[in-house]
Amino acid sequence: MSYNQRQPHGGPAGAPPNMAQDFNTMLQRSIHEPGQLEPGAEVPGRPSSSIGYGGVYSATPPPQHGPNVLGGARGPPPQQILPVDLPPQAFLTSAMLLDMVDKKVDVLLRDEKEYIGILRSYDQFANLVLTECYERIAARNPDATPTSDPTVPRWLIHDVKLPGVMTIRGENVTICATVDLDREDAPRGAKFADEEDQVRALAASQKAERRVADSRKAKALKASGIEPGFGMQTA
């Protein structure tokens, strides 16, 4: 008994149906001259035009920002803008001293001492190094009263030359400002006194009077349930 087995179209028995097409394609590729591209061949360097890809690998990817993208709700990252040139007022803390280096400055401390000199160096803690430094002693002028002539100076000052280099801790500085060189010889509302001891004694007595007044205020505030401020002692 024999069975009539029908061979698949396009190839011998057991071969896949498209084997004949693959064979014809290989035959046409072999008869092309070297260096000649066959029809439908892909050019190196060009995006693939294969069916099913649609040029997805050569397309520009969409922006990765949006509600459906991980982290897209935050929006695009801000563009970094680097400052080209900023004035000294734009800096904070000790960086503001950059414009004062090698200039004459007036430094007022927390204990009311005052020093004038040339700022030579500083650090991140605002510790100052002064050269050609003077200690300025200031006291209220006893001759200046609220009813006196406005031309009478309100302060008596005396500058004491300090030898060497002066180092000031930054935590003790209250005010640090540059000195107006055109007006430093005749400060407004002040007069230079010749006697150092006289100005020192006057300043010490006025400081003792303020200490007594501050102690009286501190006791009154504490009795009212208010904590006294800085410099006010109840003892």
C-alpha positions in Angstrom: 0.0 0.0 0.0 1.4 3.4 -0.9 0.4 6.7 0.4 0.4 9.8 -1.8 2.2 12.3 0.3 1.9 15.9 -0.9 5.1 17.8 -0.7 4.9 21.4 0.6 4.9 24.0 -2.1 8.3 25.6 -2.7 10.7 23.0 -1.4 11.5 19.3 -0.9 9.7 17.1 1.6 10.2 18.2 5.2 11.5 21.7 4.3 9.8 24.8 5.6 7.4 26.5 3.2 9.6 29.7 2.7 12.8 27.8 2.0 12.5 28.5 -1.7 12.2 32.2 -1.2 15.3 32.2 1.1 17.2 30.3 -1.5 16.2 32.7 -4.3 17.3 35.6 -2.1 20.6 34.1 -1.4 21.1 33.4 -5.1 20.3 37.0 -6.1 22.7 38.3 -3.4 25.5 36.1 -4.8 25.2 37.4 -8.4 25.7 41.1 -7.4 29.0 42.6 -8.1 31.3 43.3 -5.1 30.7 46.8 -3.6 27.2 47.0 -5.2 24.4 47.1 -2.7 21.4 44.9 -3.3 17.9 46.3 -3.2 16.6 46.7 0.3 20.1 46.4 1.8 20.9 48.6 4.8 23.6 51.2 4.5 26.1 51.2 7.4 25.7 54.2 9.6 22.0 54.7 8.6 19.1 53.9 11.0 17.6 50.5 10.5 14.4 50.5 8.4 13.4 46.9 9.3 9.8 46.1 9.5 8.4 46.3 13.0 11.0 48.8 14.4 9.7 51.9 12.7 13.0 53.7 13.3 12.4 53.7 17.1 16.2 53.3 17.7 17.0 56.4 15.6 14.3 58.6 17.0 15.0 61.3 19.5 13.8 60.1 23.0 11.0 62.1 24.5 11.7 64.2 27.6 11.7 62.1 30.8 9.4 64.4 32.7 5.7 64.0 33.4 3.2 62.5 35.9 3.7 59.0 34.6 7.5 59.0 34.8 9.4 58.2 37.9 10.3 61.5 39.5 8.7 63.4 36.7 6.4 65.2 39.0 9.3 67.3 40.3 9.8 68.9 36.9 13.0 69.5 35.0 16.1 70.3 37.1 16.8 74.1 37.5 19.5 75.5 35.3 22.6 76.3 37.3 23.5 80.0 37.1 27.1 80.9 38.2 27.7 84.4 39.4 30.2 86.3 37.4 31.0 89.2 39.8 29.2 89.9 43.0 29.7 92.9 45.3 31.0 92.4 48.8 27.5 93.1 50.2 26.3 89.8 48.6 28.5 87.7 50.8 27.7 86.5 54.3 29.5 86.2 57.6 33.3 86.6 57.4 33.4 86.8 53.6 32.2 90.4 53.9 35.6 91.3 55.2 37.1 90.6 51.8 36.7 94.2 50.7 38.2 95.5 54.0 41.6 93.9 53.7 44.5 96.4 53.7 42.2 99.2 54.7 41.8 101.2 57.9 39.0 99.8 60.0 37.3 100.7 63.3 36.4 97.6 65.4 34.0 97.9 68.4 34.0 95.0 70.9 31.3 93.7 73.2 33.0 95.1 76.2 32.8 98.6 74.6 36.5 98.7 73.7 37.4 100.2 70.4 40.4 99.6 68.2 41.5 101.3 64.9 44.1 99.8 62.6 44.8 98.3 59.2 43.1 94.9 58.6 45.8 92.5 57.3 44.1 89.1 57.6 41.1 87.2 58.8 39.7 83.7 58.9 36.4 81.9 58.6 35.6 82.7 62.3 36.1 86.5 61.7 39.2 86.6 63.8 41.0 89.8 62.8 44.7 90.7 62.6 45.4 94.5 62.7 48.6 96.4 62.3 49.4 100.0 63.2 46.7 99.7 65.7 45.4 102.3 68.2 43.1 101.9 71.1 40.5 104.6 71.2 39.2 105.7 74.6 35.9 107.5 74.5 33.9 109.3 77.3 30.9 111.6 77.3 31.8 115.2 77.5 30.7 116.6 80.9 30.3 120.1 79.3 27.8 118.8 76.8 24.2 118.9 78.2 20.8 118.8 76.5 20.5 122.5 76.8 24.1 123.4 75.8 25.2 124.7 72.4 24.9 122.0 69.7 28.4 122.9 68.6 29.9 121.5 71.8 31.3 118.0 71.1 29.4 115.2 72.9 32.4 112.9 73.2 36.0 113.2 74.4 38.4 110.7 72.7 42.0 109.8 73.0 44.0 107.3 70.8 46.7 105.1 72.4 49.3 103.6 70.1 49.7 99.8 70.5 52.9 98.1 69.5 53.2 95.1 67.4 50.3 93.2 65.8 46.8 93.1 67.3 44.7 89.9 67.2 41.0 90.2 67.9 38.7 87.2 68.4 35.7 87.3 66.1 33.2 86.3 68.8 34.0 89.6 70.6 33.4 91.8 67.6 30.2 93.9 67.5 31.0 96.3 64.7 33.7 96.4 62.1 33.7 99.2 59.5 36.1 101.1 57.3 37.3 104.5 58.3 36.8 107.6 56.2 40.3 108.9 55.7 39.1 112.3 54.8 37.3 112.9 58.1 39.2 110.8 60.6 41.2 113.8 61.8 38.0 115.7 62.7 35.3 113.2 63.7 31.8 114.6 64.0 30.6 115.2 67.5 33.9 114.3 69.1 37.0 116.1 70.3 40.5 114.8 70.8 41.7 115.2 74.4 45.4 115.5 75.3 45.3 113.9 78.7 44.9 110.1 78.5 44.4 109.6 82.2 41.6 112.2 82.3 39.7 110.4 79.6 40.3 107.0 81.1 39.0 108.1 84.5 36.0 109.8 83.0 35.2 106.7 80.9 35.6 104.4 83.9 33.3 106.4 86.1 30.6 106.6 83.4 30.8 102.8 82.9 30.4 102.2 86.7 27.3 104.5 86.7 25.8 102.5 83.8 26.5 99.2 85.6 24.6 100.4 88.6 21.7 101.6 86.4 21.6 98.3 84.5 21.6 96.3 87.7 18.7 98.3 89.0 16.8 97.7 85.7 17.6 94.0 85.8 16.2 93.6 89.3 13.0 95.4 88.3 12.6 93.1 85.2 13.3 90.0 87.2 10.7 91.0 89.8 8.2 91.3 87.0 9.0 87.8 85.7 11.1 89.0 82.8 14.6 87.7 82.2 17.2 90.5 82.1 19.0 91.1 78.8 22.7 90.8 77.9 25.0 92.9 80.2 22.3 93.3 83.0 23.4 91.6 86.2 21.3 91.4 89.4 24.2 90.9 91.7 
